[in-house]
Amino acid sequence: MAVMQAARALLLAVPSIAMAVVGFAMFGPGAVQPYDAARIRGGPTLGLRRLSWRITVLQRFRGIDSTRNIGKIAVRARDANGREAIAHGRTGSDGACDLALDFFGEISGSIYAVVTAESNGAVLAEGILEGNPAEWGRAAGHAARLVGHSSGDLAIEVAARRGVFAAPFRDDLVVKVRDGDTPLRGARVTLRTDAANLQGEATWNGPETSVTILSSESGEVAFGVAPNMHTVEVDIDVTAPDRHAAWRGTLPVVPGAFWLDPNLGNAFIHVMSPVPREVAYVTLATPTARLWGSDIPLAADTNGFARGQIDVAGVASLKENPHEPKWITISSDPLQTSAGTVGWPICAGICDERPFRDLLLLDGAPAAEKRDQDRRYRARGLAAVALGAAAVLEGIFLAHGAQARGVRAWAWTIISIATVALAFAAIGVVVMWKTGG
């Protein structure tokens, strides 16, 4: 009798214990949870002594990524020769952070990097950097020399001094006049447009504005142009004794682009946005390296623009190799994917606009997703063991009871065992679904 009571008690207790284990697996380690990861973006690495990276931290939940302000992070990198560099930073509300790693020697071979959260030591990204250096600087830019329709007795070359214009801010439109191969001095060069403000002694003919300037010894004229629209058509007329020429074309205006103050000789780098924005993401680059990166907080001014600045003293690489061409790429998002991203040239003459968008060097999201899947798979295994063991034990107890009652009870016992197995299988399906993410 005591044995039968114990068996009956176990028959009732086993499902409860199994459900407790399954519940722990489902709502504990097997629950669908958000997880964090980091991505390293930057430029080429080989042959450099110092690297500038932008770290972006994301949180993924059910396949949807969002920015993650995880606070302080640490980045450790090591090249093939064992030379190491360590940098610390803090992410903002956008989950981004710019860091510089100094290797104190020329980098050689592949780079192994680890990004960790300092708050809990969690690894956000780890692995060997990838990214194709050939893709660096391959983003479409704008040639300084403009294409248009010209006619007449003289040769006219028209160029945007910095490759593009950002409405409604002023930049130079440079016109060069030649008589054959000889620069023409003293020619009257007139610029007309109805879609921009022109610097100088302007005259108006209805909506059209015009400015006339005499060409210099080098046959060059520079017009200050501030576009009012995103499509600016201009007409240029050149007159000289017994000669005339004309040029007609459209200026390259980038909608929504940030404007960079070309006067970098001051103590600050000034940035302006035509629309309200809170931050500008800035990188300094050359064709072979990403030299520096930062975000610049913006504030509204009295004209409705957003403006910000950063101390030039904090950008040491700006003054290094002054004769090497450099570009400052400005974007409204840390990934530099916005249509208004512009790479402003830093040069004394006429230069092409060339945006340098960061390369994805290391993506920690796949490894973080794998860790999350492994966690849920282990929870599934725990639940499966609990359900399987419970089903076997229930079958044993039911079979033991049928043996005590005789052969005629076996038919109902088999049905009972099948029902129990089906119930546990159904619970297993629910567990697989709930822990599947």
Buried (B, 14 or more C-beta within 10 A) or exposed (E): EEEEEEBEEBBEEBBEBBBEBBBBBBEEBBBEEEBBBBBBBBBBBEEBBBBBBBBBBBBBEEEEEEBBBBBEBBBBBBBEEEBEBEBEBEBBEBBBBBBBBEBEEEBBBEBBBBBBBBEEEBBBBBBEBEBEEEEBBEBEBBBBBBEBEBEBEBBBBBBBBBBBBBBBBBBBBBBBBBBEEEBBBEBBBBBBBBBBBBEEEEEEEEEEBBBBBEBBEEBBBBBBBBBBBBEBBBBBBBBBEEBBBBBBBEBBBBEBBBBBBBEBEEEBBBBBBBEEBBBBBBBBBBBBBBBBBBBBEBEEEEEEBBBBBBEBEEBEBBEEEEEEEBBBBBBBBBBBEBEBBBBBBBBEEBBBBBBBBBBBBBBBBEBBBEEBEEBBBBBBEBBBEBBBBBBBBBBBBBBBBBEEEEEEBEEEBBEBBEEBBEBBEEBBEEBBEBBEB
